[in-house]
Amino acid sequence: MSNIIITEVTQIIEAIEAIKISKAIKITEAIEAINATCTCESCKTDITLETAIPCDLCDEDEISPLYCKECTLWCDSCDLQGCKKCVKENVCWECNYNMCDNCINTDVDCGCFGECYSCGKDVDRGSDGWPCLGCDKWYCCNCRESNNNPCEDCGPES
């Protein structure tokens, strides 16, 4: 009876050791996958797969090309990230707005135009200044001076 128990305990210990080894191999493989590298499609530098950024806008049929951080931009209009071929830098010389080809080819305006946060009236940099740096809201001239604007930086009390 005691030999059977010893054999079963030995088998359990061996099974536990096998599980430990299996987990260690899986952890090692995961670390190796994270540290795997690829080449930036634009500047040809080696980058890790962990830091590689796919272009959300490229018209590739299969896998999106991968880029390093320096070779990508965010479209300020639709918030998609893409390569510098798909997202143009500083399309407006006044507001330094970045826009993708999709937004450039539509009626989307750059950062010089918007809507009043309060009443929805069209606002633009020429007549209404920029959005407030304090509250990050853009008011038309009338709403900026109204008592409904609680901001200390751009409100009527400023």
C-alpha positions in Angstrom: 0.0 0.0 0.0 2.8 2.4 0.9 4.6 1.7 -2.4 1.5 2.6 -4.3 1.2 5.9 -2.4 4.9 6.7 -2.9 4.5 6.0 -6.6 1.4 8.2 -6.9 3.2 11.0 -5.0 6.2 10.7 -7.3 3.9 10.9 -10.3 2.2 14.0 -8.9 5.6 15.6 -8.3 6.8 14.8 -11.8 3.5 16.2 -13.2 4.0 19.4 -11.2 7.6 19.8 -12.5 6.4 19.2 -16.1 3.8 22.0 -15.7 6.5 24.3 -14.2 8.8 23.6 -17.2 5.9 24.1 -19.7 5.0 27.5 -18.1 8.7 28.6 -18.1 8.9 27.8 -21.9 5.6 29.7 -22.6 6.9 32.7 -20.7 10.2 32.6 -22.6 8.4 32.3 -25.9 6.2 35.3 -25.0 9.2 37.4 -24.1 11.0 36.5 -27.3 7.8 37.5 -29.3 7.7 40.9 -27.6 11.4 41.4 -28.4 11.0 40.3 -32.0 11.9 43.0 -34.5 10.7 44.2 -37.9 11.8 47.0 -40.2 10.0 50.3 -40.5 8.4 50.5 -43.9 9.5 54.2 -44.3 13.0 54.8 -42.8 14.1 51.1 -42.8 15.2 51.2 -39.1 14.8 48.1 -37.0 11.9 48.4 -34.4 10.4 45.9 -32.0 7.0 44.5 -32.8 5.8 45.9 -29.5 6.5 49.5 -30.6 5.7 49.1 -34.3 2.7 51.1 -35.5 0.4 49.9 -38.3 -0.9 52.5 -40.8 -4.7 52.6 -40.3 -5.1 54.3 -43.7 -2.8 52.5 -46.2 -4.8 50.7 -48.9 -2.9 47.4 -48.5 -4.9 44.2 -49.3 -3.3 42.0 -46.7 -1.3 43.1 -43.7 -0.9 46.8 -42.9 2.7 48.0 -43.2 4.5 48.7 -39.9 6.2 52.0 -39.0 8.2 53.5 -36.2 6.8 56.4 -34.1 8.9 59.0 -36.1 7.3 58.0 -39.4 3.7 58.3 -38.3 1.3 61.1 -37.6 -2.3 61.4 -36.2 -5.0 63.0 -38.3 -6.3 65.8 -36.2 -9.7 65.5 -37.8 -10.6 61.8 -37.6 -8.0 60.7 -34.9 -6.6 57.9 -37.1 -2.9 57.2 -37.0 -1.1 56.6 -40.3 2.2 56.9 -42.2 3.4 60.3 -43.5 2.2 59.3 -47.0 -1.4 59.0 -45.8 -1.4 61.8 -43.2 -0.1 65.2 -44.4 1.7 67.3 -41.9 0.7 71.0 -41.4 -2.0 71.2 -44.1 -2.9 74.6 -42.7 0.0 77.0 -42.2 -1.9 78.9 -39.5 -3.0 76.1 -37.2 -0.4 73.3 -38.1 -3.3 70.8 -38.6 -2.4 67.3 -39.7 -5.0 65.6 -42.0 -5.3 62.3 -43.7 -6.1 62.1 -47.4 -9.6 61.0 -46.6 -10.3 64.1 -44.6 -8.5 66.4 -47.0 -10.8 65.2 -49.8 -14.0 65.9 -47.9 -15.6 69.0 -46.5 -13.7 68.7 -43.2 -12.2 72.0 -42.1 -8.8 72.5 -40.4 -8.4 73.7 -36.8 -9.1 77.3 -37.9 -12.9 76.6 -38.0 -15.3 75.0 -35.6 -18.6 75.5 -33.7 -19.3 77.6 -30.6 -19.4 75.3 -27.6 -22.5 77.0 -26.2 -24.8 77.9 -29.2 -23.3 75.9 -32.1 -22.7 79.0 -34.3 -19.8 78.6 -36.7 -16.7 80.1 -35.3 -13.3 80.8 -37.0 -9.9 82.0 -36.0 -10.3 85.3 -37.8 -13.4 86.6 -35.9 -13.5 84.5 -32.7 -9.8 83.8 -31.8 -8.7 80.3 -30.8 -10.3 77.9 -28.3 -9.5 78.8 -24.7 -6.3 77.3 -23.3 -7.9 77.2 -19.9 -11.2 75.4 -20.6 -10.3 74.1 -24.1 -13.7 75.4 -25.3 -14.3 77.6 -28.3 -17.0 80.3 -27.8 -18.4 82.8 -30.3 -18.0 86.5 -29.3 -21.5 86.7 -27.8 -21.3 83.5 -25.7 -17.7 84.2 -24.5 -19.0 87.4 -22.9 -22.2 85.9 -21.5 -22.8 84.9 -17.9 -23.2 81.3 -19.0 -19.4 81.0 -19.5 -17.9 80.1 -16.1 -14.3 79.9 -17.3 -11.9 82.2 -15.5 -9.6 82.5 -18.5 -12.1 83.4 -21.3 -15.4 84.2 -19.4 -16.9 87.7 -18.8 -15.0 88.0 -15.5 -11.6 87.5 -17.1 
